[in-house]
Amino acid sequence: MNHSIYSADRMTHLKIVVVALFAGILVAGFGIAAHNSSDEGYTQTARVMKAGKPVAITSSGTSLVR
């Protein structure tokens, strides 16, 4: 067994490429299978806010430091 990628022979490189290709296909297949294909998340409903009675918000705006 060769522990260096530089001195590996052609078959070792081919095995690495095949394993990487298989892993890439596996990850892509899992991503496609996990994709949510329902259209529920893309529909939006309009919510209307109607004005009610006027509200007065007051503040003194001063800070008390002792």
Jmol script that loads the backbone (N, CA, C; Angstrom):
load data "model"
ATOM      1  N   MET A   1       0.850  -1.180   0.000  1.00  0.00           N
ATOM      2  CA  MET A   1       0.000   0.000   0.000  1.00  0.00           C
ATOM      3  C   MET A   1       0.893   1.240   0.000  1.00  0.00           C
ATOM      4  N   ASN A   2       0.513   2.207  -0.806  1.00  0.00           N
ATOM      5  CA  ASN A   2       1.267   3.431  -0.937  1.00  0.00           C
ATOM      6  C   ASN A   2       0.608   4.513  -0.084  1.00  0.00           C
ATOM      7  N   HIS A   3       1.371   5.156   0.773  1.00  0.00           N
ATOM      8  CA  HIS A   3       0.810   6.170   1.656  1.00  0.00           C
ATOM      9  C   HIS A   3       1.033   7.584   1.149  1.00  0.00           C
ATOM     10  N   SER A   4       1.564   7.751  -0.016  1.00  0.00           N
ATOM     11  CA  SER A   4       1.804   9.065  -0.579  1.00  0.00           C
ATOM     12  C   SER A   4       1.028   9.191  -1.888  1.00  0.00           C
ATOM     13  N   ILE A   5       0.347  10.297  -2.068  1.00  0.00           N
ATOM     14  CA  ILE A   5      -0.420  10.510  -3.300  1.00  0.00           C
ATOM     15  C   ILE A   5       0.526  10.784  -4.469  1.00  0.00           C
ATOM     16  N   TYR A   6       1.727  11.289  -4.188  1.00  0.00           N
ATOM     17  CA  TYR A   6       2.669  11.608  -5.257  1.00  0.00           C
ATOM     18  C   TYR A   6       3.259  10.357  -5.899  1.00  0.00           C
ATOM     19  N   SER A   7       3.490   9.339  -5.114  1.00  0.00           N
ATOM     20  CA  SER A   7       4.102   8.139  -5.669  1.00  0.00           C
ATOM     21  C   SER A   7       3.077   7.028  -5.931  1.00  0.00           C
ATOM     22  N   ALA A   8       1.780   7.355  -5.866  1.00  0.00           N
ATOM     23  CA  ALA A   8       0.744   6.350  -6.110  1.00  0.00           C
ATOM     24  C   ALA A   8       0.664   6.044  -7.598  1.00  0.00           C
ATOM     25  N   ASP A   9       0.217   4.843  -7.909  1.00  0.00           N
ATOM     26  CA  ASP A   9       0.116   4.456  -9.307  1.00  0.00           C
ATOM     27  C   ASP A   9      -1.245   4.881  -9.884  1.00  0.00           C
ATOM     28  N   ARG A  10      -1.472   4.567 -11.125  1.00  0.00           N
ATOM     29  CA  ARG A  10      -2.661   4.988 -11.845  1.00  0.00           C
ATOM     30  C   ARG A  10      -3.941   4.413 -11.239  1.00  0.00           C
ATOM     31  N   MET A  11      -3.918   3.182 -10.788  1.00  0.00           N
ATOM     32  CA  MET A  11      -5.109   2.555 -10.216  1.00  0.00           C
ATOM     33  C   MET A  11      -5.523   3.221  -8.900  1.00  0.00           C
ATOM     34  N   THR A  12      -4.562   3.649  -8.119  1.00  0.00           N
ATOM     35  CA  THR A  12      -4.881   4.343  -6.870  1.00  0.00           C
ATOM     36  C   THR A  12      -5.568   5.672  -7.155  1.00  0.00           C
ATOM     37  N   HIS A  13      -5.072   6.412  -8.131  1.00  0.00           N
ATOM     38  CA  HIS A  13      -5.703   7.677  -8.524  1.00  0.00           C
ATOM     39  C   HIS A  13      -7.116   7.426  -9.047  1.00  0.00           C
ATOM     40  N   LEU A  14      -7.284   6.370  -9.822  1.00  0.00           N
ATOM     41  CA  LEU A  14      -8.600   6.044 -10.356  1.00  0.00           C
ATOM     42  C   LEU A  14      -9.572   5.700  -9.233  1.00  0.00           C
ATOM     43  N   LYS A  15      -9.121   4.969  -8.237  1.00  0.00           N
ATOM     44  CA  LYS A  15      -9.980   4.635  -7.096  1.00  0.00           C
ATOM     45  C   LYS A  15     -10.408   5.888  -6.337  1.00  0.00           C
ATOM     46  N   ILE A  16      -9.489   6.821  -6.168  1.00  0.00           N
ATOM     47  CA  ILE A  16      -9.809   8.069  -5.471  1.00  0.00           C
ATOM     48  C   ILE A  16     -10.856   8.857  -6.248  1.00  0.00           C
ATOM     49  N   VAL A  17     -10.703   8.936  -7.559  1.00  0.00           N
ATOM     50  CA  VAL A  17     -11.660   9.662  -8.391  1.00  0.00           C
ATOM     51  C   VAL A  17     -13.029   8.995  -8.346  1.00  0.00           C
ATOM     52  N   VAL A  18     -13.073   7.679  -8.393  1.00  0.00           N
ATOM     53  CA  VAL A  18     -14.350   6.967  -8.363  1.00  0.00           C
ATOM     54  C   VAL A  18     -15.049   7.160  -7.020  1.00  0.00           C
ATOM     55  N   VAL A  19     -14.312   7.082  -5.927  1.00  0.00           N
ATOM     56  CA  VAL A  19     -14.911   7.284  -4.606  1.00  0.00           C
ATOM     57  C   VAL A  19     -15.418   8.714  -4.455  1.00  0.00           C
ATOM     58  N   ALA A  20     -14.669   9.697  -4.929  1.00  0.00           N
ATOM     59  CA  ALA A  20     -15.105  11.094  -4.850  1.00  0.00           C
ATOM     60  C   ALA A  20     -16.345  11.332  -5.706  1.00  0.00           C
ATOM     61  N   LEU A  21     -16.387  10.733  -6.883  1.00  0.00           N
ATOM     62  CA  LEU A  21     -17.554  10.870  -7.747  1.00  0.00           C
ATOM     63  C   LEU A  21     -18.784  10.241  -7.111  1.00  0.00           C
ATOM     64  N   PHE A  22     -18.618   9.069  -6.528  1.00  0.00           N
ATOM     65  CA  PHE A  22     -19.729   8.402  -5.856  1.00  0.00           C
ATOM     66  C   PHE A  22     -20.228   9.227  -4.672  1.00  0.00           C
ATOM     67  N   ALA A  23     -19.316   9.805  -3.898  1.00  0.00           N
ATOM     68  CA  ALA A  23     -19.713  10.628  -2.753  1.00  0.00           C
ATOM     69  C   ALA A  23     -20.441  11.886  -3.214  1.00  0.00           C
ATOM     70  N   GLY A  24     -19.993  12.489  -4.304  1.00  0.00           N
ATOM     71  CA  GLY A  24     -20.669  13.674  -4.832  1.00  0.00           C
ATOM     72  C   GLY A  24     -22.074  13.367  -5.309  1.00  0.00           C
ATOM     73  N   ILE A  25     -22.224  12.228  -5.999  1.00  0.00           N
ATOM     74  CA  ILE A  25     -23.559  11.822  -6.459  1.00  0.00           C
ATOM     75  C   ILE A  25     -24.464  11.527  -5.266  1.00  0.00           C
ATOM     76  N   LEU A  26     -23.913  10.916  -4.229  1.00  0.00           N
ATOM     77  CA  LEU A  26     -24.690  10.608  -3.031  1.00  0.00           C
ATOM     78  C   LEU A  26     -25.159  11.883  -2.332  1.00  0.00           C
ATOM     79  N   VAL A  27     -24.290  12.864  -2.199  1.00  0.00           N
ATOM     80  CA  VAL A  27     -24.664  14.129  -1.556  1.00  0.00           C
ATOM     81  C   VAL A  27     -25.697  14.874  -2.391  1.00  0.00           C
ATOM     82  N   ALA A  28     -25.528  14.907  -3.710  1.00  0.00           N
ATOM     83  CA  ALA A  28     -26.492  15.583  -4.572  1.00  0.00           C
ATOM     84  C   ALA A  28     -27.841  14.874  -4.533  1.00  0.00           C
ATOM     85  N   GLY A  29     -27.833  13.546  -4.521  1.00  0.00           N
ATOM     86  CA  GLY A  29     -29.095  12.803  -4.431  1.00  0.00           C
ATOM     87  C   GLY A  29     -29.807  13.044  -3.123  1.00  0.00           C
ATOM     88  N   PHE A  30     -29.063  13.113  -2.031  1.00  0.00           N
ATOM     89  CA  PHE A  30     -29.670  13.406  -0.733  1.00  0.00           C
ATOM     90  C   PHE A  30     -30.255  14.813  -0.715  1.00  0.00           C
ATOM     91  N   GLY A  31     -29.566  15.768  -1.314  1.00  0.00           N
ATOM     92  CA  GLY A  31     -30.073  17.141  -1.363  1.00  0.00           C
ATOM     93  C   GLY A  31     -31.338  17.256  -2.181  1.00  0.00           C
ATOM     94  N   ILE A  32     -31.407  16.535  -3.287  1.00  0.00           N
ATOM     95  CA  ILE A  32     -32.612  16.561  -4.114  1.00  0.00           C
ATOM     96  C   ILE A  32     -33.766  15.877  -3.400  1.00  0.00           C
ATOM     97  N   ALA A  33     -33.490  14.763  -2.716  1.00  0.00           N
ATOM     98  CA  ALA A  33     -34.546  14.045  -2.007  1.00  0.00           C
ATOM     99  C   ALA A  33     -35.065  14.842  -0.816  1.00  0.00           C
ATOM    100  N   ALA A  34     -34.213  15.646  -0.184  1.00  0.00           N
ATOM    101  CA  ALA A  34     -34.620  16.406   0.993  1.00  0.00           C
ATOM    102  C   ALA A  34     -35.289  17.724   0.622  1.00  0.00           C
ATOM    103  N   HIS A  35     -35.282  18.074  -0.642  1.00  0.00           N
ATOM    104  CA  HIS A  35     -35.875  19.339  -1.083  1.00  0.00           C
ATOM    105  C   HIS A  35     -37.378  19.311  -0.864  1.00  0.00           C
ATOM    106  N   ASN A  36     -37.906  20.383  -0.295  1.00  0.00           N
ATOM    107  CA  ASN A  36     -39.341  20.501  -0.051  1.00  0.00           C
ATOM    108  C   ASN A  36     -39.998  21.014  -1.328  1.00  0.00           C
ATOM    109  N   SER A  37     -40.820  20.186  -1.940  1.00  0.00           N
ATOM    110  CA  SER A  37     -41.412  20.568  -3.222  1.00  0.00           C
ATOM    111  C   SER A  37     -42.834  21.103  -3.087  1.00  0.00           C
ATOM    112  N   SER A  38     -43.336  21.283  -1.881  1.00  0.00           N
ATOM    113  CA  SER A  38     -44.695  21.806  -1.731  1.00  0.00           C
ATOM    114  C   SER A  38     -44.701  23.307  -1.996  1.00  0.00           C
ATOM    115  N   ASP A  39     -45.819  23.803  -2.464  1.00  0.00           N
ATOM    116  CA  ASP A  39     -45.952  25.221  -2.786  1.00  0.00           C
ATOM    117  C   ASP A  39     -46.516  26.030  -1.630  1.00  0.00           C
ATOM    118  N   GLU A  40     -46.669  25.429  -0.461  1.00  0.00           N
ATOM    119  CA  GLU A  40     -47.257  26.142   0.665  1.00  0.00           C
ATOM    120  C   GLU A  40     -46.375  27.288   1.142  1.00  0.00           C
ATOM    121  N   GLY A  41     -45.103  27.152   1.074  1.00  0.00           N
ATOM    122  CA  GLY A  41     -44.197  28.178   1.571  1.00  0.00           C
ATOM    123  C   GLY A  41     -44.103  29.391   0.672  1.00  0.00           C
ATOM    124  N   TYR A  42     -44.565  29.288  -0.571  1.00  0.00           N
ATOM    125  CA  TYR A  42     -44.414  30.389  -1.511  1.00  0.00           C
ATOM    126  C   TYR A  42     -45.662  31.246  -1.635  1.00  0.00           C
ATOM    127  N   THR A  43     -46.780  30.820  -1.074  1.00  0.00           N
ATOM    128  CA  THR A  43     -47.994  31.615  -1.170  1.00  0.00           C
ATOM    129  C   THR A  43     -48.021  32.623  -0.038  1.00  0.00           C
ATOM    130  N   GLN A  44     -48.477  33.813  -0.358  1.00  0.00           N
ATOM    131  CA  GLN A  44     -48.560  34.874   0.639  1.00  0.00           C
ATOM    132  C   GLN A  44     -49.977  35.409   0.665  1.00  0.00           C
ATOM    133  N   THR A  45     -50.418  35.740   1.840  1.00  0.00           N
ATOM    134  CA  THR A  45     -51.737  36.342   1.982  1.00  0.00           C
ATOM    135  C   THR A  45     -51.555  37.771   2.474  1.00  0.00           C
ATOM    136  N   ALA A  46     -52.418  38.655   1.983  1.00  0.00           N
ATOM    137  CA  ALA A  46     -52.342  40.055   2.376  1.00  0.00           C
ATOM    138  C   ALA A  46     -53.084  40.245   3.689  1.00  0.00           C
ATOM    139  N   ARG A  47     -52.429  40.859   4.639  1.00  0.00           N
ATOM    140  CA  ARG A  47     -53.051  41.171   5.917  1.00  0.00           C
ATOM    141  C   ARG A  47     -53.239  42.671   5.982  1.00  0.00           C
ATOM    142  N   VAL A  48     -54.462  43.089   6.257  1.00  0.00           N
ATOM    143  CA  VAL A  48     -54.796  44.507   6.277  1.00  0.00           C
ATOM    144  C   VAL A  48     -54.938  44.951   7.719  1.00  0.00           C
ATOM    145  N   MET A  49     -54.244  46.036   8.070  1.00  0.00           N
ATOM    146  CA  MET A  49     -54.392  46.627   9.401  1.00  0.00           C
ATOM    147  C   MET A  49     -55.213  47.893   9.259  1.00  0.00           C
ATOM    148  N   LYS A  50     -56.312  47.947   9.976  1.00  0.00           N
ATOM    149  CA  LYS A  50     -57.149  49.137   9.939  1.00  0.00           C
ATOM    150  C   LYS A  50     -56.836  50.010  11.137  1.00  0.00           C
ATOM    151  N   ALA A  51     -56.905  51.293  10.917  1.00  0.00           N
ATOM    152  CA  ALA A  51     -56.620  52.239  11.987  1.00  0.00           C
ATOM    153  C   ALA A  51     -57.767  52.250  12.981  1.00  0.00           C
ATOM    154  N   GLY A  52     -57.411  52.276  14.224  1.00  0.00           N
ATOM    155  CA  GLY A  52     -58.416  52.338  15.287  1.00  0.00           C
ATOM    156  C   GLY A  52     -58.483  53.749  15.847  1.00  0.00           C
ATOM    157  N   LYS A  53     -58.776  53.833  17.118  1.00  0.00           N
ATOM    158  CA  LYS A  53     -58.832  55.145  17.767  1.00  0.00           C
ATOM    159  C   LYS A  53     -57.413  55.695  17.916  1.00  0.00           C
ATOM    160  N   PRO A  54     -57.275  57.031  17.841  1.00  0.00           N
ATOM    161  CA  PRO A  54     -55.957  57.625  18.018  1.00  0.00           C
ATOM    162  C   PRO A  54     -55.456  57.436  19.458  1.00  0.00           C
ATOM    163  N   VAL A  55     -54.162  57.234  19.576  1.00  0.00           N
ATOM    164  CA  VAL A  55     -53.542  57.025  20.878  1.00  0.00           C
ATOM    165  C   VAL A  55     -52.466  58.084  21.057  1.00  0.00           C
ATOM    166  N   ALA A  56     -52.450  58.710  22.222  1.00  0.00           N
ATOM    167  CA  ALA A  56     -51.432  59.715  22.520  1.00  0.00           C
ATOM    168  C   ALA A  56     -50.369  59.073  23.408  1.00  0.00           C
ATOM    169  N   ILE A  57     -49.133  59.097  22.939  1.00  0.00           N
ATOM    170  CA  ILE A  57     -48.018  58.558  23.702  1.00  0.00           C
ATOM    171  C   ILE A  57     -47.166  59.736  24.134  1.00  0.00           C
ATOM    172  N   THR A  58     -47.019  59.886  25.449  1.00  0.00           N
ATOM    173  CA  THR A  58     -46.248  61.016  25.953  1.00  0.00           C
ATOM    174  C   THR A  58     -45.083  60.518  26.784  1.00  0.00           C
ATOM    175  N   SER A  59     -44.046  61.303  26.796  1.00  0.00           N
ATOM    176  CA  SER A  59     -42.881  61.017  27.605  1.00  0.00           C
ATOM    177  C   SER A  59     -42.248  62.335  27.992  1.00  0.00           C
ATOM    178  N   SER A  60     -41.718  62.387  29.195  1.00  0.00           N
ATOM    179  CA  SER A  60     -41.106  63.636  29.640  1.00  0.00           C
ATOM    180  C   SER A  60     -39.780  63.870  28.927  1.00  0.00           C
ATOM    181  N   GLY A  61     -39.113  62.812  28.541  1.00  0.00           N
ATOM    182  CA  GLY A  61     -37.880  62.965  27.800  1.00  0.00           C
ATOM    183  C   GLY A  61     -36.700  63.365  28.648  1.00  0.00           C
ATOM    184  N   THR A  62     -36.887  63.595  29.945  1.00  0.00           N
ATOM    185  CA  THR A  62     -35.782  63.968  30.797  1.00  0.00           C
ATOM    186  C   THR A  62     -35.349  62.765  31.618  1.00  0.00           C
ATOM    187  N   SER A  63     -34.069  62.682  31.857  1.00  0.00           N
ATOM    188  CA  SER A  63     -33.558  61.613  32.701  1.00  0.00           C
ATOM    189  C   SER A  63     -33.222  62.168  34.074  1.00  0.00           C
ATOM    190  N   LEU A  64     -33.493  61.422  35.075  1.00  0.00           N
ATOM    191  CA  LEU A  64     -33.262  61.844  36.436  1.00  0.00           C
ATOM    192  C   LEU A  64     -31.929  61.258  36.914  1.00  0.00           C
ATOM    193  N   VAL A  65     -31.008  62.158  37.237  1.00  0.00           N
ATOM    194  CA  VAL A  65     -29.702  61.725  37.718  1.00  0.00           C
ATOM    195  C   VAL A  65     -29.530  62.270  39.132  1.00  0.00           C
ATOM    196  N   ARG A  66     -29.226  61.437  40.085  1.00  0.00           N
ATOM    197  CA  ARG A  66     -29.024  61.912  41.439  1.00  0.00           C
ATOM    198  C   ARG A  66     -27.597  61.784  41.840  1.00  0.00           C
TER     199      ARG A  66
END
end "model"
wireframe off; spacefill off
backbone 0.3
color backbone group
